[in-house]
């Protein structure tokens, strides 16, 4: 999962993922439109997302459209939920330890 988190750790790539999730398959030109990003920059970021298994491209006529790989994002979500549950459990144990009366603490 490290490549996925590396890919998602960039603000521009998060923006592209958000657009693709919200709007569905888009061309590089559409992704670059209205931003300060060049088509070359968008292409570079999409390749990183593709290498991490987050996005994939396909042809629609003469256009190359990019879309999100929902299954991969689902895997990321499940992992983050698992990590969150582990943190909640650890914080619960810490809270129980801190709130014990002094006499109940072990040395």
C-alpha positions as a Markdown table, in Angstrom:
| # | Residue | x | y | z |
|---|---|---|---|---|
| 1 | Unk | 0.0 | 0.0 | 0.0 |
| 2 | Unk | 3.0 | 2.3 | 0.3 |
| 3 | Unk | 2.8 | 3.4 | -3.4 |
| 4 | Unk | -0.9 | 4.2 | -2.9 |
| 5 | Unk | -0.2 | 6.4 | 0.1 |
| 6 | Unk | 2.8 | 8.0 | -1.7 |
| 7 | Unk | 0.6 | 8.8 | -4.7 |
| 8 | Unk | -2.2 | 10.2 | -2.6 |
| 9 | Unk | 0.3 | 12.3 | -0.5 |
| 10 | Unk | 0.5 | 14.9 | -3.2 |
| 11 | Unk | -2.0 | 17.8 | -3.2 |
| 12 | Unk | -2.3 | 17.8 | -7.0 |
| 13 | Unk | -2.9 | 14.1 | -7.3 |
| 14 | Unk | -5.6 | 14.3 | -4.5 |
| 15 | Unk | -7.2 | 17.1 | -6.6 |
| 16 | Unk | -7.2 | 14.8 | -9.7 |
| 17 | Unk | -8.6 | 11.9 | -7.7 |
| 18 | Unk | -11.3 | 14.1 | -6.3 |
| 19 | Unk | -12.3 | 15.3 | -9.8 |
| 20 | Unk | -12.4 | 11.8 | -11.2 |
| 21 | Unk | -14.4 | 10.5 | -8.3 |
| 22 | Unk | -16.9 | 13.4 | -8.6 |
| 23 | Unk | -17.1 | 13.7 | -12.4 |
| 24 | Unk | -16.3 | 10.3 | -13.7 |
| 25 | Unk | -14.0 | 9.6 | -16.6 |
| 26 | Unk | -12.2 | 12.7 | -18.0 |
| 27 | Unk | -9.7 | 13.5 | -20.6 |
| 28 | Unk | -6.3 | 15.1 | -19.7 |
| 29 | Unk | -7.5 | 18.3 | -21.4 |
| 30 | Unk | -10.6 | 18.4 | -19.2 |
| 31 | Unk | -8.6 | 17.7 | -16.1 |
| 32 | Unk | -6.2 | 20.6 | -17.0 |
| 33 | Unk | -8.9 | 23.1 | -18.0 |
| 34 | Unk | -9.5 | 25.8 | -15.5 |
| 35 | Unk | -6.3 | 25.1 | -13.5 |
| 36 | Unk | -2.7 | 26.2 | -13.6 |
| 37 | Unk | -1.7 | 22.7 | -14.6 |
| 38 | Unk | -0.4 | 21.9 | -18.0 |
| 39 | Unk | -1.5 | 18.8 | -19.8 |
| 40 | Unk | 2.0 | 17.4 | -19.4 |
| 41 | Unk | 1.8 | 17.9 | -15.6 |
| 42 | Unk | -1.6 | 16.3 | -15.5 |
| 43 | Unk | -0.2 | 13.4 | -17.5 |
| 44 | Unk | 2.7 | 13.0 | -15.1 |
| 45 | Unk | 0.5 | 12.9 | -12.1 |
| 46 | Unk | -2.0 | 10.5 | -13.8 |
| 47 | Unk | 0.9 | 8.1 | -14.5 |
| 48 | Unk | 1.8 | 8.1 | -10.8 |
| 49 | Unk | -1.8 | 7.3 | -9.9 |
| 50 | Unk | -1.9 | 4.6 | -12.6 |
| 51 | Unk | 1.3 | 3.0 | -11.3 |
| 52 | Unk | -0.2 | 2.9 | -7.8 |
| 53 | Unk | -3.4 | 1.2 | -9.2 |
| 54 | Unk | -5.6 | 4.2 | -8.4 |
| 55 | Unk | -6.5 | 5.4 | -11.9 |
| 56 | Unk | -6.5 | 3.8 | -15.4 |
| 57 | Unk | -6.9 | 5.1 | -18.8 |
| 58 | Unk | -8.9 | 3.9 | -21.8 |
| 59 | Unk | -9.8 | 5.2 | -25.2 |
| 60 | Unk | -13.1 | 6.6 | -26.2 |
| 61 | Unk | -12.8 | 7.4 | -29.9 |
| 62 | Unk | -9.8 | 9.7 | -30.3 |
| 63 | Unk | -9.8 | 10.7 | -26.6 |
| 64 | Unk | -7.9 | 9.0 | -23.8 |
| 65 | Unk | -10.1 | 9.1 | -20.7 |
| 66 | Unk | -9.0 | 8.5 | -17.2 |
| 67 | Unk | -11.0 | 7.0 | -14.4 |
| 68 | Unk | -10.7 | 5.9 | -10.8 |
| 69 | Unk | -10.1 | 2.3 | -9.9 |
| 70 | Unk | -12.8 | 2.0 | -7.2 |
| 71 | Unk | -11.6 | -1.4 | -6.0 |
| 72 | Unk | -8.2 | 0.0 | -5.1 |
| 73 | Unk | -9.7 | 3.0 | -3.2 |
| 74 | Unk | -11.9 | 0.5 | -1.4 |
| 75 | Unk | -8.8 | -1.4 | -0.3 |
| 76 | Unk | -7.3 | 1.9 | 1.0 |
| 77 | Unk | -10.5 | 2.7 | 2.8 |
| 78 | Unk | -10.5 | -0.7 | 4.6 |
| 79 | Unk | -6.9 | -0.3 | 5.6 |
| 80 | Unk | -7.5 | 3.1 | 7.0 |
| 81 | Unk | -10.6 | 1.9 | 8.9 |
| 82 | Unk | -8.4 | -0.9 | 10.4 |
| 83 | Unk | -5.7 | 1.5 | 11.5 |
| 84 | Unk | -8.3 | 3.8 | 13.0 |
| 85 | Unk | -9.8 | 0.9 | 15.0 |
| 86 | Unk | -6.3 | 0.0 | 16.3 |
| 87 | Unk | -5.7 | 3.6 | 17.3 |
| 88 | Unk | -9.1 | 3.8 | 19.1 |
| 89 | Unk | -8.3 | 0.6 | 21.0 |
| 90 | Unk | -4.8 | 1.9 | 22.0 |
| 91 | Unk | -6.3 | 5.2 | 23.1 |
| 92 | Unk | -8.9 | 3.4 | 25.1 |
| 93 | Unk | -6.3 | 1.3 | 26.9 |
| 94 | Unk | -4.2 | 4.5 | 27.6 |
| 95 | Unk | -7.3 | 6.3 | 28.9 |
| 96 | Unk | -8.2 | 3.4 | 31.2 |
| 97 | Unk | -4.6 | 3.3 | 32.5 |
| 98 | Unk | -4.5 | 7.0 | 33.2 |
| 99 | Unk | -7.9 | 7.1 | 34.9 |
| 100 | Unk | -7.1 | 4.3 | 37.4 |
| 101 | Unk | -6.7 | 5.3 | 41.0 |
| 102 | Unk | -3.0 | 5.6 | 42.0 |
| 103 | Unk | -3.3 | 2.5 | 44.2 |
| 104 | Unk | -4.4 | 0.4 | 41.2 |
| 105 | Unk | -1.4 | 1.3 | 39.1 |
| 106 | Unk | 1.3 | -1.3 | 38.6 |
| 107 | Unk | 5.0 | -0.5 | 38.9 |
